[in-house]
Amino acid sequence: MKQLLSLLIVFSISVITPVLSQEAGKDEAASDATAGAGKEKNTLGAGQGKERAARNVNVDAMMLYGQYNRLLWVGSLTQSFDTFTYQLNSDFKYSNDFGYRNSRYYENGVGFTGDADMTKKWRLTPQLEVSNQSHGMFRNIFYSREEKDRVDLTLNNVINPMPTRWKLNIGGVYFIHRLDSDLYPDIVTYRPYHSSDFYKLNAELGWDYIVSAANMIAFKSTFANYWYSAGFDDDTWIESELIWNFNVSEFLKFGMGPLYAYNRDGGHFPSGKINVTTLNIKYFSMEVSYIYEMNPFAPEQLYSEQRYVKPDYGLLPGKGHHVDANIGFLLTRSSDSPFYLNKVKIKGSGSLANADSFYSFFSLPEMVLVPHRMRVAQVRAEAEAAFGFILYSSYFEIGGKYEYSYFYASDYVTYRPEHRAGAYIRLAIDRFDAEFNTGYRGTVHVSPFFRMTMRPALTGMLTLQVKIYESFYLFGRIDNIYNSKYSTVHGYPEQGRSVIGGLRIII
């Protein structure tokens, strides 16, 4: 993995540096011309610069402890300089067994994001994220724990020699998945399995040409290659698009153009897309888009988000039509009145889609999930609203969300409810902040072949925060406030009501 990351960095520098050699020379010449003035300015302001740099740091850290020896740490550090800004993030979650045998888990991750102005027209944004997790598998007699590790590296480059803009992004992913089967020998399992992993290398080249204030031509080409562990063939993905964006009026913009994709398993696939977007309309926005596309199989997305799974890296890409519509209304205002409406947010969206390779999950006899391919047509609608009020120095906000999904398929679509809803209340009074969230998940199918379902679930969470002194806070949280007994994966219950609390520092 170290060799892969090193190659990515060397490749990025070797490709971009020749392109910018002339621009860099201009910047150096300008710098030499003002060297004397710059030295004098730096000398006179050295003390002030150090003082500004010391103050230009933002820290937000929270450490909580609670039932079942739960630990929660979330922290971020941000610092800005004249030509460089960076942010460090870290989080850690841990819990002992929470009322069930072998239910202990931990999840943690660290991340770095930088933003550097290499020259006046070249911006480099490196990103690195490392995460791992381990979950006990309760009373599973075949496997005792599931573990995952993931490393993501991305180098984003934006070059702006107007009227054009170039983008060159390169990156890679390393993912490993393990199932610990120490309880019993492999002969007991239906399909013996210990671990699997893969490497991904991806690159993206983009070019934008601004013809006028109302016209722009954009080209983008993406490449990705996967190297899988033994037993699976490597995979290659290429996608390119050429889009023309133009304004037909002061308030309406169109975008359209051809697409081309190639996948080792899906072959060549020409297609196209079109979208319509509103412009310069205060408080209101709307967008409608249509695309005929081939979606690549992305295991880093499918298997990172799903727990208690046995990966299959030989899945095919999906082809289909997709129509999206979004509409939104946002109003924010201020007033000298002691009580007034400060915020109104209303959003609606809907989509129509079909796919010839849609993947649901079902359980093997070892109680681990594997994907099942099917053809699916889907209709989805979503509505969201929020209202905020100011009462003297206090703030009150209430909001809600509802989502409806309908699937037309030959088999049952698993782990995707037909109805999903949520609501929240936020309150801020002087040094006190509180938020209550509640959510509803409808019935979900757990098998594509038989009518097996998990009942609906109602969940809730309450958070409380009290400012003690300047940047020092007391923080508390109650999870699953209704103590609902529910599961997100059949056979693996989620944690019941639990209380956790601690300190938060914001600087």
Phi, psi and omega in degrees: 000323179297321178296320179297315180295320179297318179298322179298316182294314180298318180298317181298314183292318183292329181280319188277324186302314178298325181297328186256011185299318180293318180295318180296322178298321177297318180296321180292321178297317178296324179294319179295324182295333182247020185298315183298313179297322181295317180297317179296319181295318180294323180293316182292328185254018185297315181296318179294324180297317179296321180293320178295319181296323180293327181277339188276054180226131176243130181232133174225108184229140180222131179231121184233151177219144182198205184304153180060026183057037178289138175235137177222122176233128175225126182213150176215144178229126180233136178217140183237141173237187183297317184236010183211136176226141178221158177220133175248132178233147174209148175210151182211129177233136180213144175208138169288181177306127184253060176093355178229144179297134178057046177253005181299145180209162167211150176219132178211160180196153174227151182211150177227134175227128178240159178216105187240133172271096182291319171220187180294337184237012181230120178241130180246130180234097175274144178222136178222128178227134178231128181218151173209157182208155179215128181232130172292149185251033170055235185263022177296120184277351181264318182230142182261325182215152171245132181228143179222144173227143182213136176233127178239129175231131179221136173240107181260129180236131176235125181239130188237069171275081189312144011269020179249164174218130179250144175231133174225110181240130176230152181189184180199161180225137169238130183224134176226139181233136182225144169238121181275121181241044183288341185293320183223155177293164185298335184296340180286328186284154181290318176226102183305135184204136174242302183204165175207156179207171176203158172246143176231133173241127181226151178216148180222131176241125181231148180218126177241134177236118181271104180289314178203183179296341183244004183221137177210141176247132184231135176235139178215136177227132184236138179231140176213142176225136181247135172244111184264162175292171186305142178105349180228141178284146176295161185227149179228140181224132176226135178217135179223149178213147175231112188240135174252118177254127182213148178270129176264345175200182179293338187243004186220135180232138177247150172218135181203158178167170181274156175234153174218134179224150175222135175224144183302325180268336184258349179075203181274143184212097173276144181200202180192172178209162179210144176213152179233131184224142176279156181224150168054033175250117184293133176075345189233142176215151179209143178213135177230133182219153176223138179214139172250113195222163169244115181271125180287157172283118182244091184296333180293337176270314185296318187264342176289326186271344185256129178268158176056058186230151171248112187293144171236116186263010181257024184282152183270156173288162180248142178243142178176174178264147182216124177241129180235144175221133179226139178221140183212151176224125181224124179230125172233139183211160175233156183205159175274355180291146179292338178220124179201164177277117186265331187211137172226123180229122179227126180227145175219145179210157178204159181207151172234129183209150170223154182209140178271352177223084177251137188245117169259170180244148172216161186268137168280171176302336178280006179062041169235148186273142172227152183283150178232125184275140177204164172269136186219142166242134187231140171239128181228140176222141183218139178228142183215141180213147178210142180226130179241140183232145174250128175232101187055243181262010182257155180231136181226132180223139178226141182204167180204165183210142177221138180227133178238134178227135176233131181244134172248109184209161179288332179240170178287135174274123190263152174058029174226104184289153176287323180238138176215134183215160178199159178209157180211157174226129177240141182218129177230115181231109179053250183267005187245131176231138179217149177214134178239126179240141174223147183219152180231131175240126182286184180298139178234145174278147180241358177220132176289342190257332183233158180277080175244127185228159167254137185292164179300157182228138176241122182236163179202155179214139179235128176239141180228138179221132181233128178277119181270311181203119178045257185263015186249126185230151165260136186227136178220154182211141174242118180262149180048058189298335178275357183056043181289141175261105184213170179222149170263339173232130184304127179093356181231095184291152176271168183292141177281198181299134179212149182243136180217145183202166180171217188242152174225136180234127178236119181239000000 
